Amino acid sequence: MAQMIPLFLAEEETSSLMACQRVFRDLNDPLDCYDDMELVRRFRFSRVTISKITELVANYLNFTERSYAASPHLQVCVAFRFFASGTFQIICGDGINFVSLPASLKRVEVKNKFYEIAHFPGVVGLVDGTHIRIQRPSENEADYINRHFYHSINVQAICQPDGMFSDVLACFPGSVHDSRIWTISGVGMHVENTFSIGEHILGDSGYIMRPYLLTPYRQPISTPQFNYNYAHKRTRVIVEQTFRRWKRRFHCLHGELRMSPDKVCSIIVACAVLHNIAIQWKQPLLEDEVSDDSYPDDVLDFEETVGHLASKHYRDQFSIHNFSN
């Protein structure tokens, strides 16, 4: 197990470590090897936060007192190093609840914070999808080819005004449309059944509009509709910025994950939980360069059903009432 140490050490440091084997440090614990700045650079978290997270997941780690057993800190840092750089394989799971939709009492605070952005009332969350590139899978390969012609997992996420995730769903192949994921997801049904009148999730034109899921006008024709679209866009940009920061913190999400789809989905969820922990515990975000891999909204040609016409009427009345001035 001592062989694992070079996984988070640079190559040049590995050779120098071998030349200095008589320096007796606990090399099985990375917290003894680096200062705080270097820990953040390598693992995206400070010494204190790594220790806190290790305590949270300790019951899920395998650790013995044998001479070469990987310490809990090492196991956590090995995972963090992969999430930060995507340079080696690790299997991870979930089990710590740091991602959840706001309860009814919390929604008032969330709606007020969203309203401060662009005066769009009643917003409880922002939904969008992002594709995580994967290697060509060995089974059902065609299902994972997205509309941009590469293999991916299509991740649905809902985010809050502070950039934290309140829901992440990472189990659908890249060919599945955002709107389809929302329709069959548990969170979609939860929002429909529990949101009060006047509470909304904002989505782009790739979603079918409902009174609880408001999308922009494709062709605005009046002042309220133009104002509605402006406020909608200024508010919804938060979820796009969140995806970029998420992938900047954990570079494995920006490159191609070369493992099975099931393992990729576990890694995505783990990185979402760690993203929320990083925000809650005010971890710095390094200004690493990550290109913008976003694409134009996948606009749907909606069928003019009775249900959709009713939703259009709701949006028209909502925009007149709130965006006439």
FIPA-953791 format. One record per residue (C-alpha): residue number from 1; residue in three letters; x, y, z. Coordinates in pm, 1 decimal, always signed. Layout:
% FIPA-953791
+-------+--------+----------+----------+----------+
| tormi | gudren |        u |        v |        w |
+-------+--------+----------+----------+----------+
|   NUM |    ALA |        X |        Y |        Z |
...
+-------+--------+----------+----------+----------+
//
This chain:
% FIPA-953791
+-------+--------+----------+----------+----------+
| tormi | gudren |        u |        v |        w |
+-------+--------+----------+----------+----------+
|     1 |    MET |     +0.0 |     +0.0 |     +0.0 |
|     2 |    ALA |   +299.0 |   +228.5 |    +34.6 |
|     3 |    GLN |   +303.9 |   +215.2 |   -345.4 |
|     4 |    MET |     +3.9 |   +451.2 |   -343.3 |
|     5 |    ILE |   +201.0 |   +752.2 |   -224.2 |
|     6 |    PRO |   +344.5 |   +849.8 |   -564.9 |
|     7 |    LEU |    -13.5 |   +880.6 |   -695.4 |
|     8 |    PHE |    -43.9 |  +1222.8 |   -538.1 |
|     9 |    LEU |   +324.4 |  +1316.5 |   -550.0 |
|    10 |    ALA |   +473.0 |  +1473.4 |   -860.8 |
|    11 |    GLU |   +725.9 |  +1254.9 |  -1040.7 |
|    12 |    GLU |  +1020.0 |  +1469.8 |   -946.8 |
|    13 |    GLU |   +919.4 |  +1463.4 |   -581.8 |
|    14 |    THR |   +895.1 |  +1084.5 |   -593.5 |
|    15 |    SER |  +1259.9 |  +1051.3 |   -695.4 |
|    16 |    SER |  +1372.2 |  +1294.7 |   -428.6 |
|    17 |    LEU |  +1166.3 |  +1105.6 |   -171.7 |
|    18 |    MET |  +1346.5 |   +782.5 |   -259.1 |
|    19 |    ALA |  +1680.8 |   +953.4 |   -213.6 |
|    20 |    CYS |  +1586.0 |  +1070.1 |   +136.4 |
|    21 |    GLN |  +1438.9 |   +756.3 |   +286.6 |
|    22 |    ARG |  +1615.7 |   +808.9 |   +617.1 |
|    23 |    VAL |  +1397.5 |  +1111.9 |   +694.6 |
|    24 |    PHE |  +1139.2 |   +952.2 |   +920.7 |
|    25 |    ARG |   +805.6 |  +1116.5 |   +850.0 |
|    26 |    ASP |   +462.9 |   +953.1 |   +831.4 |
|    27 |    LEU |   +450.8 |   +937.8 |   +454.1 |
|    28 |    ASN |   +124.6 |   +745.0 |   +483.4 |
|    29 |    ASP |    -39.8 |  +1070.2 |   +591.1 |
|    30 |    PRO |    -24.6 |  +1346.2 |   +324.9 |
|    31 |    LEU |   -109.7 |  +1609.5 |   +587.0 |
|    32 |    ASP |   +244.2 |  +1560.7 |   +718.1 |
|    33 |    CYS |   +398.0 |  +1612.9 |   +374.6 |
|    34 |    TYR |   +264.1 |  +1952.0 |   +259.6 |
|    35 |    ASP |   +188.0 |  +2297.1 |   +391.5 |
|    36 |    ASP |   -163.4 |  +2443.6 |   +368.3 |
|    37 |    MET |   -109.7 |  +2618.5 |    +35.1 |
|    38 |    GLU |    +23.7 |  +2303.3 |   -127.6 |
|    39 |    LEU |   -260.8 |  +2094.5 |    +15.1 |
|    40 |    VAL |   -516.3 |  +2326.8 |   -146.6 |
|    41 |    ARG |   -325.4 |  +2320.1 |   -476.5 |
|    42 |    ARG |   -307.7 |  +1940.9 |   -485.5 |
|    43 |    PHE |   -630.8 |  +1834.9 |   -318.1 |
|    44 |    ARG |   -853.5 |  +2148.1 |   -341.1 |
|    45 |    PHE |   -907.1 |  +2153.2 |    +36.8 |
|    46 |    SER |   -720.0 |  +2286.8 |   +338.7 |
|    47 |    ARG |   -567.9 |  +2076.3 |   +617.3 |
|    48 |    VAL |   -858.5 |  +2146.8 |   +854.9 |
|    49 |    THR |  -1122.6 |  +2065.9 |   +593.3 |
|    50 |    ILE |   -950.3 |  +1742.6 |   +486.6 |
|    51 |    SER |   -953.1 |  +1633.4 |   +850.7 |
|    52 |    LYS |  -1321.9 |  +1722.8 |   +886.2 |
|    53 |    ILE |  -1419.7 |  +1534.0 |   +570.9 |
|    54 |    THR |  -1211.5 |  +1234.4 |   +681.3 |
|    55 |    GLU |  -1410.0 |  +1227.0 |  +1006.7 |
|    56 |    LEU |  -1737.3 |  +1239.2 |   +810.9 |
|    57 |    VAL |  -1650.6 |   +940.9 |   +589.9 |
|    58 |    ALA |  -1439.5 |   +741.4 |   +836.3 |
|    59 |    ASN |  -1706.5 |   +472.3 |   +875.9 |
|    60 |    TYR |  -1703.6 |   +412.9 |   +500.5 |
|    61 |    LEU |  -1326.2 |   +360.3 |   +475.0 |
|    62 |    ASN |  -1131.7 |    +37.3 |   +506.7 |
|    63 |    PHE |   -845.1 |    +78.8 |   +752.5 |
|    64 |    THR |   -637.5 |   -161.6 |   +961.7 |
|    65 |    GLU |   -338.7 |   -113.6 |  +1189.7 |
|    66 |    ARG |   -110.1 |   -316.2 |   +963.4 |
|    67 |    SER |   +222.1 |   -157.6 |   +874.0 |
|    68 |    TYR |   +139.7 |    -60.9 |   +517.1 |
|    69 |    ALA |   -231.8 |    +10.4 |   +547.8 |
|    70 |    ALA |   -345.3 |   +332.7 |   +382.8 |
|    71 |    SER |   -441.8 |   +580.9 |   +651.8 |
|    72 |    PRO |   -787.2 |   +744.1 |   +637.7 |
|    73 |    HIS |   -624.5 |  +1075.9 |   +545.0 |
|    74 |    LEU |   -436.3 |   +907.3 |   +262.1 |
|    75 |    GLN |   -748.8 |   +736.5 |   +126.9 |
|    76 |    VAL |   -937.1 |  +1065.8 |   +127.3 |
|    77 |    CYS |   -647.2 |  +1253.6 |    -34.4 |
|    78 |    VAL |   -602.6 |   +987.9 |   -302.0 |
|    79 |    ALA |   -968.7 |  +1040.9 |   -398.5 |
|    80 |    PHE |   -933.2 |  +1420.3 |   -384.5 |
|    81 |    ARG |   -621.0 |  +1406.3 |   -601.0 |
|    82 |    PHE |   -810.7 |  +1217.4 |   -867.2 |
|    83 |    PHE |  -1109.0 |  +1452.4 |   -853.5 |
|    84 |    ALA |   -873.4 |  +1749.0 |   -883.6 |
|    85 |    SER |   -667.2 |  +1614.8 |  -1172.1 |
|    86 |    GLY |   -832.3 |  +1302.8 |  -1317.9 |
|    87 |    THR |   -495.9 |  +1124.7 |  -1330.8 |
|    88 |    PHE |   -568.1 |   +786.1 |  -1175.4 |
|    89 |    GLN |   -851.6 |   +553.1 |  -1089.9 |
|    90 |    ILE |  -1049.0 |   +551.4 |   -767.2 |
|    91 |    ILE |  -1389.0 |   +407.2 |   -680.3 |
|    92 |    CYS |  -1608.4 |   +624.7 |   -462.5 |
|    93 |    GLY |  -1957.5 |   +616.7 |   -317.7 |
|    94 |    ASP |  -2198.2 |   +846.3 |   -148.7 |
|    95 |    GLY |  -2378.3 |   +839.3 |   +183.8 |
|    96 |    ILE |  -2324.1 |  +1183.2 |   +338.4 |
|    97 |    ASN |  -2621.4 |  +1413.2 |   +274.0 |
|    98 |    PHE |  -2479.2 |  +1748.2 |   +165.6 |
|    99 |    VAL |  -2710.0 |  +1782.2 |   -137.5 |
|   100 |    SER |  -3081.6 |  +1843.0 |    -77.4 |
|   101 |    LEU |  -3365.5 |  +2068.1 |   -191.7 |
|   102 |    PRO |  -3447.7 |  +2348.7 |    +52.9 |
|   103 |    ALA |  -3729.4 |  +2273.1 |   +296.5 |
|   104 |    SER |  -4035.2 |  +2498.8 |   +297.7 |
|   105 |    LEU |  -3898.5 |  +2727.2 |   +570.6 |
|   106 |    LYS |  -3564.0 |  +2761.5 |   +392.8 |
|   107 |    ARG |  -3734.0 |  +2846.7 |    +63.5 |
|   108 |    VAL |  -3822.2 |  +3197.3 |   +180.1 |
|   109 |    GLU |  -3453.7 |  +3278.2 |   +226.1 |
|   110 |    VAL |  -3364.4 |  +3116.2 |   -107.7 |
|   111 |    LYS |  -3636.2 |  +3308.3 |   -294.6 |
|   112 |    ASN |  -3520.2 |  +3635.4 |   -142.0 |
|   113 |    LYS |  -3159.8 |  +3573.0 |   -248.7 |
|   114 |    PHE |  -3261.6 |  +3486.5 |   -603.6 |
|   115 |    TYR |  -3484.8 |  +3794.8 |   -617.0 |
|   116 |    GLU |  -3186.2 |  +4016.3 |   -533.1 |
|   117 |    ILE |  -3012.3 |  +3905.4 |   -855.7 |
|   118 |    ALA |  -3263.4 |  +4034.2 |  -1113.3 |
|   119 |    HIS |  -3598.2 |  +4081.3 |   -933.4 |
|   120 |    PHE |  -3741.1 |  +3751.3 |  -1058.3 |
|   121 |    PRO |  -3992.9 |  +3643.5 |   -789.1 |
|   122 |    GLY |  -4055.4 |  +3296.4 |   -649.5 |
|   123 |    VAL |  -3737.2 |  +3122.2 |   -768.0 |
|   124 |    VAL |  -3643.7 |  +2818.5 |   -556.0 |
|   125 |    GLY |  -3377.0 |  +2672.6 |   -785.4 |
|   126 |    LEU |  -3217.8 |  +2663.9 |  -1130.4 |
|   127 |    VAL |  -3211.2 |  +2343.2 |  -1332.8 |
|   128 |    ASP |  -2978.8 |  +2253.5 |  -1617.8 |
|   129 |    GLY |  -2788.5 |  +1963.0 |  -1764.0 |
|   130 |    THR |  -2418.7 |  +1921.5 |  -1827.5 |
|   131 |    HIS |  -2234.4 |  +1643.5 |  -2005.8 |
|   132 |    ILE |  -1942.8 |  +1459.4 |  -1845.7 |
|   133 |    ARG |  -1727.7 |  +1299.0 |  -2113.5 |
|   134 |    ILE |  -1653.6 |   +926.1 |  -2076.9 |
|   135 |    GLN |  -1461.0 |   +669.9 |  -2275.5 |
|   136 |    ARG |  -1651.3 |   +452.8 |  -2520.5 |
|   137 |    PRO |  -1847.1 |   +205.2 |  -2303.9 |
|   138 |    SER |  -1838.7 |   -166.1 |  -2377.5 |
|   139 |    GLU |  -2218.3 |   -202.5 |  -2356.5 |
|   140 |    ASN |  -2499.5 |     +2.9 |  -2514.8 |
|   141 |    GLU |  -2239.9 |   +229.9 |  -2671.2 |
|   142 |    ALA |  -2484.6 |   +418.0 |  -2895.1 |
|   143 |    ASP |  -2694.1 |   +527.6 |  -2596.2 |
|   144 |    TYR |  -2404.0 |   +734.7 |  -2462.8 |
|   145 |    ILE |  -2345.5 |   +940.9 |  -2778.9 |
|   146 |    ASN |  -2486.2 |  +1287.9 |  -2714.2 |
|   147 |    ARG |  -2598.3 |  +1548.0 |  -2968.1 |
|   148 |    HIS |  -2240.7 |  +1680.3 |  -2984.0 |
|   149 |    PHE |  -2121.9 |  +1335.2 |  -3100.6 |
|   150 |    TYR |  -1914.8 |  +1220.0 |  -2803.7 |
|   151 |    HIS |  -1984.0 |   +969.0 |  -2525.7 |
|   152 |    SER |  -2108.9 |  +1118.2 |  -2202.8 |
|   153 |    ILE |  -2322.7 |  +1102.6 |  -1891.2 |
|   154 |    ASN |  -2594.5 |  +1369.9 |  -1894.8 |
|   155 |    VAL |  -2604.6 |  +1516.3 |  -1543.2 |
|   156 |    GLN |  -2911.9 |  +1704.1 |  -1423.7 |
|   157 |    ALA |  -2847.8 |  +1950.4 |  -1142.2 |
|   158 |    ILE |  -3045.4 |  +2210.6 |   -950.3 |
|   159 |    CYS |  -2844.9 |  +2486.7 |   -789.2 |
|   160 |    GLN |  -2898.6 |  +2762.2 |   -534.5 |
|   161 |    PRO |  -2804.3 |  +3134.2 |   -551.1 |
|   162 |    ASP |  -2474.4 |  +3066.2 |   -370.6 |
|   163 |    GLY |  -2373.8 |  +2808.0 |   -632.6 |
|   164 |    MET |  -2441.6 |  +2504.4 |   -413.7 |
|   165 |    PHE |  -2618.2 |  +2202.2 |   -559.3 |
|   166 |    SER |  -2957.1 |  +2119.4 |   -410.0 |
|   167 |    ASP |  -3006.0 |  +1815.5 |   -633.9 |
|   168 |    VAL |  -2780.6 |  +1615.5 |   -865.6 |
|   169 |    LEU |  -2893.5 |  +1323.9 |  -1082.0 |
|   170 |    ALA |  -2610.0 |  +1139.6 |  -1256.8 |
|   171 |    CYS |  -2736.8 |   +815.5 |  -1409.0 |
|   172 |    PHE |  -2852.1 |   +887.7 |  -1765.1 |
|   173 |    PRO |  -2650.7 |   +827.9 |  -2083.8 |
|   174 |    GLY |  -2567.7 |  +1126.0 |  -2301.8 |
|   175 |    SER |  -2837.8 |  +1060.9 |  -2561.8 |
|   176 |    VAL |  -3119.4 |  +1122.7 |  -2311.6 |
|   177 |    HIS |  -3264.1 |  +1472.9 |  -2346.2 |
|   178 |    ASP |  -3265.5 |  +1717.4 |  -2052.6 |
|   179 |    SER |  -3642.7 |  +1743.7 |  -2063.7 |
|   180 |    ARG |  -3682.0 |  +1365.0 |  -2057.5 |
|   181 |    ILE |  -3456.5 |  +1339.1 |  -1751.1 |
|   182 |    TRP |  -3661.4 |  +1603.9 |  -1570.1 |
|   183 |    THR |  -3991.6 |  +1434.4 |  -1657.0 |
|   184 |    ILE |  -3894.3 |  +1093.8 |  -1519.0 |
|   185 |    SER |  -3679.1 |  +1212.6 |  -1230.7 |
|   186 |    GLY |  -3793.1 |  +1195.0 |   -871.6 |
|   187 |    VAL |  -3709.9 |  +1561.9 |   -818.0 |
|   188 |    GLY |  -3937.6 |  +1665.1 |  -1103.3 |
|   189 |    MET |  -4230.3 |  +1485.4 |   -942.7 |
|   190 |    HIS |  -4132.6 |  +1623.1 |   -600.9 |
|   191 |    VAL |  -4136.3 |  +1980.9 |   -730.7 |
|   192 |    GLU |  -4472.1 |  +1929.6 |   -902.4 |
|   193 |    ASN |  -4631.4 |  +1784.5 |   -587.9 |
|   194 |    THR |  -4482.7 |  +2007.6 |   -317.4 |
|   195 |    PHE |  -4422.3 |  +2356.4 |   -459.7 |
|   196 |    SER |  -4675.6 |  +2621.6 |   -368.6 |
|   197 |    ILE |  -4834.8 |  +2849.0 |   -629.4 |
|   198 |    GLY |  -4579.9 |  +3114.1 |   -720.5 |
|   199 |    GLU |  -4274.6 |  +2894.7 |   -649.5 |
|   200 |    HIS |  -4065.9 |  +2809.4 |   -953.9 |
|   201 |    ILE |  -3763.3 |  +2632.8 |  -1090.3 |
|   202 |    LEU |  -3605.2 |  +2818.0 |  -1385.3 |
|   203 |    GLY |  -3489.9 |  +2616.0 |  -1685.8 |
|   204 |    ASP |  -3369.2 |  +2689.3 |  -2037.5 |
|   205 |    SER |  -3558.0 |  +2629.7 |  -2360.8 |
|   206 |    GLY |  -3467.5 |  +2261.5 |  -2348.8 |
|   207 |    TYR |  -3739.6 |  +2201.5 |  -2089.7 |
|   208 |    ILE |  -4114.7 |  +2176.4 |  -2133.2 |
|   209 |    MET |  -4265.7 |  +2471.2 |  -1951.8 |
|   210 |    ARG |  -4494.2 |  +2421.6 |  -1656.2 |
|   211 |    PRO |  -4622.2 |  +2670.0 |  -1392.3 |
|   212 |    TYR |  -4352.0 |  +2535.7 |  -1156.7 |
|   213 |    LEU |  -4081.3 |  +2518.2 |  -1429.7 |
|   214 |    LEU |  -4051.8 |  +2849.3 |  -1613.4 |
|   215 |    THR |  -3859.0 |  +2877.6 |  -1938.7 |
|   216 |    PRO |  -3780.6 |  +3188.0 |  -2149.9 |
|   217 |    TYR |  -3992.6 |  +3317.8 |  -2435.6 |
|   218 |    ARG |  -3852.0 |  +3201.9 |  -2767.4 |
|   219 |    GLN |  -3990.5 |  +3506.5 |  -2949.3 |
|   220 |    PRO |  -4085.8 |  +3780.7 |  -2702.7 |
|   221 |    ILE |  -4323.9 |  +4038.6 |  -2847.8 |
|   222 |    SER |  -4407.3 |  +4273.0 |  -2558.5 |
|   223 |    THR |  -4226.3 |  +4475.8 |  -2293.7 |
|   224 |    PRO |  -4324.3 |  +4236.1 |  -2011.2 |
|   225 |    GLN |  -4197.4 |  +3941.7 |  -2214.6 |
|   226 |    PHE |  -3864.6 |  +4112.8 |  -2294.1 |
|   227 |    ASN |  -3823.6 |  +4211.2 |  -1928.2 |
|   228 |    TYR |  -3914.7 |  +3857.7 |  -1819.3 |
|   229 |    ASN |  -3649.7 |  +3709.0 |  -2049.7 |
|   230 |    TYR |  -3385.8 |  +3954.7 |  -1927.9 |
|   231 |    ALA |  -3448.8 |  +3872.2 |  -1560.7 |
|   232 |    HIS |  -3472.4 |  +3500.0 |  -1640.2 |
|   233 |    LYS |  -3135.9 |  +3501.0 |  -1818.1 |
|   234 |    ARG |  -2957.9 |  +3705.5 |  -1549.3 |
|   235 |    THR |  -3086.8 |  +3470.7 |  -1279.1 |
|   236 |    ARG |  -3033.6 |  +3142.0 |  -1461.3 |
|   237 |    VAL |  -2671.2 |  +3220.1 |  -1549.0 |
|   238 |    ILE |  -2586.1 |  +3113.6 |  -1192.0 |
|   239 |    VAL |  -2626.6 |  +2745.5 |  -1281.0 |
|   240 |    GLU |  -2394.4 |  +2780.9 |  -1582.7 |
|   241 |    GLN |  -2133.8 |  +2953.9 |  -1366.6 |
|   242 |    THR |  -2173.4 |  +2678.9 |  -1106.6 |
|   243 |    PHE |  -2097.8 |  +2408.5 |  -1361.9 |
|   244 |    ARG |  -1781.7 |  +2591.5 |  -1471.0 |
|   245 |    ARG |  -1658.8 |  +2634.2 |  -1112.9 |
|   246 |    TRP |  -1741.9 |  +2272.4 |  -1034.2 |
|   247 |    LYS |  -1534.3 |  +2148.0 |  -1325.6 |
|   248 |    ARG |  -1257.9 |  +2395.0 |  -1247.2 |
|   249 |    ARG |  -1227.0 |  +2258.9 |   -893.2 |
|   250 |    PHE |  -1244.9 |  +1895.8 |  -1005.3 |
|   251 |    HIS |  -1067.4 |  +1862.2 |  -1338.7 |
|   252 |    CYS |  -1166.4 |  +1496.1 |  -1373.8 |
|   253 |    LEU |  -1513.7 |  +1623.2 |  -1472.9 |
|   254 |    HIS |  -1370.2 |  +1835.3 |  -1751.4 |
|   255 |    GLY |  -1167.1 |  +1566.5 |  -1926.5 |
|   256 |    GLU |  -1261.4 |  +1215.4 |  -2031.1 |
|   257 |    LEU |  -1325.0 |   +972.8 |  -1745.3 |
|   258 |    ARG |  -1182.1 |   +641.9 |  -1857.2 |
|   259 |    MET |  -1386.4 |   +394.5 |  -1656.9 |
|   260 |    SER |  -1726.8 |   +229.1 |  -1661.9 |
|   261 |    PRO |  -2041.4 |   +447.4 |  -1659.1 |
|   262 |    ASP |  -2141.0 |   +319.6 |  -1313.1 |
|   263 |    LYS |  -1811.3 |   +430.6 |  -1162.4 |
|   264 |    VAL |  -1829.8 |   +763.1 |  -1344.6 |
|   265 |    CYS |  -2174.7 |   +828.2 |  -1196.5 |
|   266 |    SER |  -2040.7 |   +762.4 |   -845.3 |
|   267 |    ILE |  -1753.2 |  +1002.5 |   -904.7 |
|   268 |    ILE |  -1989.9 |  +1274.0 |  -1030.0 |
|   269 |    VAL |  -2206.5 |  +1247.1 |   -718.0 |
|   270 |    ALA |  -1900.2 |  +1249.5 |   -491.9 |
|   271 |    CYS |  -1767.8 |  +1563.4 |   -661.4 |
|   272 |    ALA |  -2107.8 |  +1731.5 |   -619.8 |
|   273 |    VAL |  -2105.0 |  +1659.6 |   -246.3 |
|   274 |    LEU |  -1746.2 |  +1786.2 |   -216.9 |
|   275 |    HIS |  -1837.1 |  +2098.3 |   -415.7 |
|   276 |    ASN |  -2104.4 |  +2182.9 |   -157.8 |
|   277 |    ILE |  -1867.3 |  +2111.2 |   +129.3 |
|   278 |    ALA |  -1607.9 |  +2339.8 |    -29.0 |
|   279 |    ILE |  -1860.2 |  +2626.0 |    -45.9 |
|   280 |    GLN |  -1997.6 |  +2567.4 |   +303.6 |
|   281 |    TRP |  -1648.3 |  +2560.0 |   +453.1 |
|   282 |    LYS |  -1521.7 |  +2847.1 |   +234.8 |
|   283 |    GLN |  -1244.8 |  +2661.0 |    +55.2 |
|   284 |    PRO |  -1050.5 |  +2870.2 |   -199.0 |
|   285 |    LEU |  -1100.4 |  +2804.9 |   -568.4 |
|   286 |    LEU |   -777.8 |  +2815.0 |   -765.3 |
|   287 |    GLU |   -788.3 |  +3010.6 |  -1088.6 |
|   288 |    ASP |   -700.0 |  +2711.8 |  -1305.4 |
|   289 |    GLU |   -777.8 |  +2751.8 |  -1671.9 |
|   290 |    VAL |  -1082.6 |  +2551.8 |  -1779.7 |
|   291 |    SER |  -1230.0 |  +2626.8 |  -2119.6 |
|   292 |    ASP |  -1600.1 |  +2695.7 |  -2153.7 |
|   293 |    ASP |  -1749.5 |  +2377.8 |  -2300.6 |
|   294 |    SER |  -2110.4 |  +2495.3 |  -2285.3 |
|   295 |    TYR |  -2337.9 |  +2475.2 |  -2588.0 |
|   296 |    PRO |  -2645.9 |  +2665.9 |  -2703.6 |
|   297 |    ASP |  -2973.2 |  +2562.8 |  -2543.5 |
|   298 |    ASP |  -3127.1 |  +2252.5 |  -2695.7 |
|   299 |    VAL |  -3457.0 |  +2415.6 |  -2795.4 |
|   300 |    LEU |  -3758.6 |  +2191.0 |  -2826.8 |
|   301 |    ASP |  -4042.6 |  +2229.2 |  -3073.2 |
|   302 |    PHE |  -4324.3 |  +2189.3 |  -2823.2 |
|   303 |    GLU |  -4648.2 |  +2028.9 |  -2921.8 |
|   304 |    GLU |  -4932.7 |  +2273.3 |  -2852.7 |
|   305 |    THR |  -5114.8 |  +2049.4 |  -2607.4 |
|   306 |    VAL |  -5384.2 |  +2172.5 |  -2371.6 |
|   307 |    GLY |  -5142.2 |  +2138.8 |  -2077.8 |
|   308 |    HIS |  -4876.4 |  +2342.4 |  -2252.6 |
|   309 |    LEU |  -5123.7 |  +2613.4 |  -2355.2 |
|   310 |    ALA |  -5230.6 |  +2645.2 |  -1990.9 |
|   311 |    SER |  -4865.2 |  +2683.8 |  -1889.1 |
|   312 |    LYS |  -4813.4 |  +2950.9 |  -2156.0 |
|   313 |    HIS |  -5112.5 |  +3138.5 |  -2020.9 |
|   314 |    TYR |  -4968.2 |  +3121.7 |  -1668.5 |
|   315 |    ARG |  -4633.2 |  +3257.9 |  -1791.8 |
|   316 |    ASP |  -4805.4 |  +3540.2 |  -1983.3 |
|   317 |    GLN |  -5000.6 |  +3646.7 |  -1674.8 |
|   318 |    PHE |  -4689.5 |  +3610.1 |  -1456.9 |
|   319 |    SER |  -4482.1 |  +3831.9 |  -1686.6 |
|   320 |    ILE |  -4755.4 |  +4098.0 |  -1709.6 |
|   321 |    HIS |  -4798.9 |  +4105.2 |  -1332.6 |
|   322 |    ASN |  -4426.6 |  +4116.5 |  -1246.0 |
|   323 |    PHE |  -4242.5 |  +4268.0 |  -1546.3 |
|   324 |    SER |  -4464.8 |  +4537.1 |  -1694.7 |
|   325 |    ASN |  -4241.9 |  +4821.5 |  -1576.2 |
+-------+--------+----------+----------+----------+
//
